[in-house]
Amino acid sequence: MAAALTVIDHPLIGALLTRLRTEDAGQGAFRRHLHEISRLMAFEVTRDLATREVAIRTPLAEARGTELLRPLVLVPILRAGLGMLTGITDVVSDALVGHIGMARDPDTHRPFSYYCNLPARVREADVLLIDPMLATGHSAAEAAAKLKAEGAERLRFVNLVSCPEGIAHFTSAHPDIPVFTAAIDERLDDRAYIVPGLGDAGDRYFGTI
């Protein structure tokens, strides 16, 4: 089964992404735009989550409404994923949050894990794995494998900017996980950076440039 790939093509997201990419966007602007894009993407990513009907009482009468059928767990890949987490939790403030720490060896460009802390309910939840960049795809694929090893069954991977190489690797490793992105860029360069990309999202977000 081939993984579903959704490019979230929306005028507001496109305009914000353009501002985010520019090299003269300062740290404050970069953070603000990343939060705003993530918030907008959350609506499309969660569009088809399962719900159930519930009975409530308004100040005036009994009414019927809906609630999510399962818990929602957000899992940012540290550290850049934290920037997207802020925007998404603006929309789903009661979501549970886990963290997976992945770092990339500067020579081999391969990831190694240094941290993993997940909510106990990850097994029964809808899980969003989030990271701004899908470059080589190795970090995202390793993080998804960790989630599966912990019992997660309903996974979606959400990223901001991707490239063909990263998409190919991730979907080959996890053909069952839908991928949501705001842009598919041209390629990777010889340092495994996405071109044209937006640079190092973690460095720009946290000011460690």
Helices and strands as residue ranges (DSSP letters): E 5-7, H 11-21, H 27-45, E 51-57, E 62-68, E 72-78, H 81-91, E 96-97, E 99-104, E 111-117, G 120-124, E 126-130, E 133-134, H 138-149, E 154-158, E 161-162, H 164-173, E 179-181, E 183-184, E 187-188, E 194-195, H 201-206
